[in-house]
Amino acid sequence: MKKLKKLSFAARRRWMGGAVGLGLLVLLGAGAVTQSALTSHERTQHEPPGKLVSVGTHRLHLNCQGSGQPLVLLESGLSGWSQDWALVQPQLARHTTVCSYDRAGYAWSDEAPEPRTGLLAVEDLRTMLRTAGLQGPMVVVGHSWGGMLAQMLAQSHPQEVAGLVLVDALHHDQTASMNPEVHARYSRNMQLLTGSATWLAPLGLTRLAGMPASVVLDKLPASEQPAARGLAMQSKNYRALYTEYMGIDPALAVARSLPPLPAVPTVVLSTNALSEFPPGWESDYMRQHWINGQRLLARQTGARHEVVADAGHYLQLERPELVTASVQEVLQDVRRLRASGYKLGP
């Protein structure tokens, strides 16, 4: 301390700054070690309920229940995975084979060596199903961004899709028709939010701050929550979220260039209450823009459109009985068409 007192003010400031910096590095290092250790522990504690299926460069977690045809495929939204369907899948499995899965990087699935967005994500899905020996054509149920991927699958491979249920899903003009200034501001904020999480998470800071990659943990059944809470803190989830968000606009541009959706039995479910949306959607303009997109989606698909005014974005968790009934409705239509001799697939 005597030596420190003899130092000049500038030297003391540099010394203190160095000490603080070193302390910060030690804390960040400890956070990174803790994050790695807890992630390893959580993966050991929470085994995947399904199986890991190789799609070439990585493996995807596939969870199938029930038996029968046609297959129902559940596609989750941005930052979501198979557990998002925990209230719907068991009910549907009483009537047919129902599969949910985790896209690359989420939950139990491996990270991909390269971004898997848009049609690349669609090809991952197709490869996974083919490798698992699952046959189409299928009924695809897509939520939010997963609803857009469901549409892209139907547009690019119409022979593989017998029906669609779009749960508060993106329309392919969702961002292109947005006010350019609003879209630019929203994009900057989302890039900052999702990008910063990719480097905060490995240091354990998102865990320390209580910021899981999923926003619906409290809505899951109690039996699913321990695994979901552990998985939601994995660093790879944040990287997957950032990768998918950065790929949305390019993927929507591709979707606009694809053929129209096939004329298959379709139901569009949407909400007027924009809860659990990313920051920025709380404005009246963004809310109305989303609602208009849902109306347009229903018109363009010729779908029955049901608006749920008293529920948020995750209808499969807030109104699972409605989503289940809508899928059963499409299943009945598909089976009726098959019985009449209408060819739904190859």
C-alpha positions as CSV (number, residue, x, y, z in Angstrom):
1,M,0.0,0.0,0.0
2,K,2.9,2.4,0.7
3,K,4.2,1.8,-2.8
4,L,0.8,2.5,-4.2
5,K,0.5,5.8,-2.3
6,K,3.8,6.9,-3.8
7,L,2.5,6.3,-7.4
8,S,1.2,9.3,-9.3
9,F,-2.6,9.7,-9.8
10,A,-2.4,8.5,-13.4
11,A,-0.3,5.5,-12.4
12,R,-2.7,4.6,-9.6
13,R,-5.6,4.9,-12.0
14,R,-3.9,2.5,-14.5
15,W,-3.1,0.1,-11.7
16,M,-6.7,0.1,-10.4
17,G,-8.0,-0.3,-14.0
18,G,-5.8,-3.2,-14.5
19,A,-6.9,-4.8,-11.3
20,V,-10.6,-4.3,-12.2
21,G,-9.9,-5.7,-15.7
22,L,-8.2,-8.8,-14.3
23,G,-11.0,-9.3,-11.8
24,L,-13.5,-9.1,-14.6
25,L,-11.6,-11.6,-16.7
26,V,-11.5,-14.0,-13.7
27,L,-15.3,-13.6,-13.2
28,L,-16.0,-14.1,-16.9
29,G,-13.7,-17.2,-17.0
30,A,-15.5,-18.6,-14.0
31,G,-18.9,-17.9,-15.7
32,A,-17.7,-19.7,-18.8
33,V,-16.5,-22.7,-16.8
34,T,-19.8,-22.8,-14.9
35,Q,-21.9,-22.6,-18.1
36,S,-19.9,-25.4,-19.6
37,A,-20.3,-27.6,-16.5
38,L,-24.0,-26.9,-16.1
39,T,-24.7,-27.6,-19.8
40,S,-22.9,-31.0,-19.6
41,H,-24.8,-31.8,-16.4
42,E,-28.2,-30.8,-17.9
43,R,-27.6,-32.9,-21.0
44,T,-26.8,-35.9,-18.8
45,Q,-29.9,-35.3,-16.6
46,H,-32.3,-34.8,-19.5
47,E,-32.1,-37.5,-22.1
48,P,-34.0,-36.9,-25.4
49,P,-37.5,-38.4,-25.4
50,G,-37.1,-39.3,-29.1
51,K,-34.1,-40.4,-31.1
52,L,-31.2,-38.6,-32.9
53,V,-31.4,-39.0,-36.6
54,S,-28.4,-38.2,-38.9
55,V,-29.0,-35.8,-41.7
56,G,-25.4,-36.0,-43.0
57,T,-23.3,-33.4,-41.2
58,H,-25.3,-33.3,-37.9
59,R,-28.1,-35.0,-36.1
60,L,-31.7,-33.9,-35.4
61,H,-33.8,-34.9,-32.5
62,L,-37.0,-36.6,-33.7
63,N,-39.9,-37.5,-31.3
64,C,-42.7,-39.6,-32.7
65,Q,-45.8,-40.9,-31.0
66,G,-48.8,-42.9,-32.0
67,S,-49.4,-44.9,-35.2
68,G,-51.3,-44.6,-38.4
69,Q,-51.5,-42.5,-41.5
70,P,-51.3,-39.7,-42.6
71,L,-48.3,-38.6,-40.6
72,V,-48.7,-35.3,-38.8
73,L,-45.5,-33.2,-38.5
74,L,-45.2,-30.5,-35.9
75,E,-42.9,-27.6,-36.9
76,S,-42.0,-25.1,-34.1
77,G,-41.4,-21.4,-34.3
78,L,-38.3,-19.3,-33.8
79,S,-36.5,-20.2,-30.6
80,G,-38.9,-23.2,-30.1
81,W,-38.4,-26.9,-30.2
82,S,-40.3,-30.2,-29.8
83,Q,-41.5,-29.5,-26.3
84,D,-43.6,-26.6,-27.5
85,W,-46.1,-29.3,-28.7
86,A,-46.3,-31.1,-25.4
87,L,-50.0,-30.4,-24.9
88,V,-51.0,-31.2,-28.5
89,Q,-48.8,-34.1,-29.6
90,P,-50.2,-36.7,-27.1
91,Q,-53.8,-35.9,-28.0
92,L,-53.1,-36.2,-31.7
93,A,-51.2,-39.4,-31.2
94,R,-54.5,-41.1,-30.3
95,H,-55.5,-40.8,-33.9
96,T,-52.3,-41.1,-36.1
97,T,-48.5,-40.9,-36.1
98,V,-47.4,-37.5,-34.8
99,C,-43.8,-36.3,-34.9
100,S,-42.2,-33.2,-33.5
101,Y,-38.5,-32.4,-33.8
102,D,-35.8,-29.9,-33.0
103,R,-34.2,-27.9,-35.8
104,A,-30.4,-27.7,-35.9
105,G,-28.9,-26.2,-32.8
106,Y,-32.0,-26.3,-30.7
107,A,-32.6,-28.4,-27.6
108,W,-31.4,-32.0,-28.2
109,S,-30.3,-31.5,-31.8
110,D,-26.7,-30.9,-32.9
111,E,-25.5,-27.7,-34.3
112,A,-25.0,-27.6,-38.1
113,P,-21.6,-26.7,-39.5
114,E,-23.3,-24.1,-41.7
115,P,-26.5,-22.1,-41.3
116,R,-29.7,-24.2,-42.0
117,T,-32.3,-21.6,-42.8
118,G,-35.2,-21.5,-45.3
119,L,-35.0,-24.3,-47.9
120,L,-31.9,-25.8,-46.2
121,A,-34.0,-26.3,-43.0
122,V,-36.7,-27.8,-45.2
123,E,-34.1,-30.2,-46.7
124,D,-32.9,-31.1,-43.2
125,L,-36.5,-32.1,-42.3
126,R,-37.0,-34.1,-45.5
127,T,-33.7,-36.0,-45.0
128,M,-34.5,-36.7,-41.3
129,L,-38.0,-38.2,-42.2
130,R,-36.6,-40.2,-45.1
131,T,-33.8,-41.6,-42.9
132,A,-36.3,-42.4,-40.2
133,G,-38.4,-44.3,-42.7
134,L,-41.4,-42.0,-42.4
135,Q,-43.7,-41.8,-45.4
136,G,-45.7,-38.9,-46.8
137,P,-47.8,-37.2,-47.9
138,M,-48.2,-35.6,-44.5
139,V,-50.2,-33.0,-42.6
140,V,-47.8,-30.3,-41.5
141,V,-48.7,-28.1,-38.5
142,G,-46.4,-25.0,-38.4
143,H,-46.3,-22.3,-35.7
144,S,-44.9,-18.8,-36.4
145,W,-41.6,-19.2,-38.3
146,G,-42.3,-22.9,-38.4
147,G,-45.5,-22.0,-40.3
148,M,-43.4,-20.4,-43.0
149,L,-41.2,-23.4,-43.2
150,A,-44.3,-25.6,-43.6
151,Q,-45.4,-23.4,-46.5
152,M,-42.0,-23.6,-48.1
153,L,-42.1,-27.4,-47.9
154,A,-45.5,-27.4,-49.5
155,Q,-44.4,-25.0,-52.2
156,S,-41.2,-26.8,-53.1
157,H,-42.5,-30.4,-52.6
158,P,-46.3,-30.3,-53.0
159,Q,-46.5,-34.1,-53.4
160,E,-45.3,-34.5,-49.8
161,V,-47.9,-32.3,-48.1
162,A,-51.5,-33.5,-47.8
163,G,-52.7,-30.7,-45.5
164,L,-51.7,-27.7,-43.5
165,V,-52.5,-26.1,-40.2
166,L,-50.8,-22.7,-39.9
167,V,-50.7,-21.5,-36.3
168,D,-50.1,-17.7,-36.1
169,A,-47.7,-18.3,-39.0
170,L,-45.7,-15.8,-41.0
171,H,-46.9,-14.7,-44.4
172,H,-44.2,-14.6,-47.1
173,D,-44.7,-10.8,-47.5
174,Q,-44.5,-10.2,-43.7
175,T,-41.4,-8.1,-43.8
176,A,-41.4,-7.0,-47.4
177,S,-44.7,-5.2,-47.0
178,M,-43.6,-3.5,-43.7
179,N,-42.9,0.2,-43.5
180,P,-39.1,0.3,-44.5
181,E,-38.1,2.5,-41.6
182,V,-40.0,0.4,-39.1
183,H,-38.5,-2.8,-40.5
184,A,-35.0,-1.4,-40.4
185,R,-35.3,-0.3,-36.8
186,Y,-36.8,-3.6,-35.8
187,S,-34.1,-5.5,-37.6
188,R,-31.3,-3.5,-35.9
189,N,-32.8,-4.1,-32.5
190,M,-33.3,-7.9,-33.1
191,Q,-29.8,-8.3,-34.5
192,L,-28.4,-6.6,-31.4
193,L,-30.6,-8.6,-29.1
194,T,-30.0,-12.0,-30.7
195,G,-26.4,-11.3,-31.6
196,S,-25.4,-10.2,-28.1
197,A,-26.9,-13.3,-26.6
198,T,-24.6,-15.5,-28.7
199,W,-21.5,-14.2,-26.8
200,L,-23.2,-13.6,-23.4
201,A,-24.5,-17.2,-23.2
202,P,-21.1,-19.0,-23.3
203,L,-19.9,-16.7,-20.4
204,G,-22.9,-17.8,-18.3
205,L,-24.4,-14.2,-18.4
206,T,-27.7,-15.1,-19.9
207,R,-28.1,-17.8,-17.3
208,L,-27.1,-15.4,-14.5
209,A,-29.6,-12.9,-15.8
210,G,-32.3,-15.5,-16.1
211,M,-32.8,-15.0,-19.8
212,P,-33.6,-18.4,-21.3
213,A,-33.8,-18.9,-25.1
214,S,-37.4,-19.9,-24.8
215,V,-40.2,-17.5,-23.7
216,V,-42.8,-20.2,-22.9
217,L,-41.3,-22.3,-20.2
218,D,-44.0,-21.4,-17.7
219,K,-46.7,-22.5,-20.2
220,L,-45.3,-26.0,-20.5
221,P,-46.7,-29.0,-18.5
222,A,-45.0,-29.3,-15.2
223,S,-43.4,-32.6,-16.3
224,E,-41.7,-30.9,-19.2
225,Q,-40.4,-27.8,-17.4
226,P,-37.2,-29.2,-15.7
227,A,-35.8,-30.4,-19.0
228,A,-37.0,-27.3,-20.9
229,R,-35.4,-24.9,-18.4
230,G,-32.1,-26.7,-18.6
231,L,-32.1,-26.9,-22.4
232,A,-33.2,-23.3,-22.7
233,M,-29.9,-22.1,-21.2
234,Q,-27.6,-24.0,-23.6
235,S,-25.4,-21.6,-25.6
236,K,-26.1,-23.3,-28.9
237,N,-29.8,-22.3,-28.6
238,Y,-28.9,-18.7,-28.8
239,R,-26.6,-19.3,-31.8
240,A,-29.5,-21.2,-33.5
241,L,-31.9,-18.3,-32.8
242,Y,-29.4,-15.7,-34.2
243,T,-28.8,-17.8,-37.3
244,E,-32.5,-18.3,-37.9
245,Y,-33.3,-14.7,-37.4
246,M,-30.6,-13.5,-39.7
247,G,-32.0,-15.9,-42.4
248,I,-35.6,-14.8,-42.2
249,D,-35.6,-12.0,-44.8
250,P,-33.6,-14.1,-47.4
251,A,-35.8,-17.1,-46.8
252,L,-39.0,-15.0,-47.3
253,A,-37.5,-13.7,-50.5
254,V,-37.1,-17.3,-51.7
255,A,-40.6,-18.2,-50.5
256,R,-42.0,-15.4,-52.7
257,S,-40.2,-16.9,-55.7
258,L,-41.6,-20.4,-55.2
259,P,-44.8,-21.7,-56.8
260,P,-48.1,-21.0,-55.0
261,L,-49.2,-23.3,-52.1
262,P,-51.0,-26.5,-53.3
263,A,-54.7,-26.7,-52.9
264,V,-54.8,-29.0,-49.9
265,P,-57.1,-28.9,-46.8
266,T,-55.8,-25.9,-44.8
267,V,-56.7,-24.2,-41.5
268,V,-55.2,-20.8,-40.4
269,L,-55.3,-20.0,-36.7
270,S,-54.3,-16.6,-35.5
271,T,-54.5,-14.2,-32.6
272,N,-55.1,-10.5,-32.1
273,A,-53.2,-10.5,-28.8
274,L,-49.5,-10.3,-29.7
275,S,-48.0,-11.6,-26.5
276,E,-44.7,-13.6,-26.5
277,F,-43.6,-11.7,-29.6
278,P,-40.1,-10.2,-29.9
279,P,-39.6,-6.7,-28.6
280,G,-40.9,-4.2,-31.1
281,W,-44.2,-5.9,-31.9
282,E,-46.1,-4.1,-29.1
283,S,-46.9,-1.0,-31.3
284,D,-50.3,-0.6,-32.9
285,Y,-48.7,-0.6,-36.4
286,M,-46.9,-3.9,-35.9
287,R,-49.9,-5.5,-34.3
288,Q,-52.2,-4.5,-37.2
289,H,-49.6,-5.5,-39.8
290,W,-49.4,-9.0,-38.3
291,I,-53.2,-9.3,-38.3
292,N,-53.4,-8.2,-41.9
293,G,-50.8,-10.8,-42.8
294,Q,-52.9,-13.5,-41.2
295,R,-56.0,-12.4,-43.2
296,L,-54.0,-12.4,-46.4
297,L,-52.6,-15.8,-45.7
298,A,-56.1,-17.3,-45.1
299,R,-57.4,-15.7,-48.4
300,Q,-54.5,-16.9,-50.5
301,T,-54.7,-20.5,-49.2
302,G,-58.5,-20.6,-49.3
303,A,-58.3,-21.8,-45.6
304,R,-60.8,-21.7,-42.9
305,H,-59.5,-18.8,-40.7
306,E,-60.2,-18.8,-37.0
307,V,-59.1,-15.8,-34.9
308,V,-58.6,-16.3,-31.2
309,A,-58.9,-12.9,-29.5
310,D,-58.2,-14.1,-25.9
311,A,-54.9,-15.9,-26.4
312,G,-51.3,-15.1,-27.2
313,H,-48.9,-16.2,-30.0
314,Y,-48.4,-19.7,-28.7
315,L,-51.8,-21.1,-29.3
316,Q,-50.6,-24.7,-29.0
317,L,-49.9,-24.0,-25.4
318,E,-52.7,-21.6,-24.5
319,R,-55.4,-23.2,-26.6
320,P,-54.2,-26.7,-27.3
321,E,-57.7,-28.1,-27.7
322,L,-58.3,-25.7,-30.5
323,V,-55.1,-26.6,-32.3
324,T,-55.8,-30.3,-31.8
325,A,-59.4,-30.0,-33.2
326,S,-58.1,-28.0,-36.2
327,V,-55.5,-30.7,-37.0
328,Q,-58.2,-33.4,-36.6
329,E,-60.4,-31.4,-39.0
330,V,-57.7,-31.4,-41.7
331,L,-57.0,-35.1,-41.0
332,Q,-60.6,-35.9,-41.7
333,D,-60.6,-33.9,-44.9
334,V,-57.5,-35.6,-46.1
335,R,-58.9,-39.1,-45.3
336,R,-62.1,-38.2,-47.0
337,L,-60.3,-37.1,-50.1
338,R,-58.2,-40.3,-50.1
339,A,-61.3,-42.5,-49.7
340,S,-62.9,-40.7,-52.7
341,G,-59.9,-41.7,-54.8
342,Y,-58.3,-38.2,-54.9
343,K,-54.5,-38.6,-55.3
344,L,-52.7,-36.7,-52.5
345,G,-49.2,-37.9,-53.2
346,P,-47.0,-40.1,-55.3
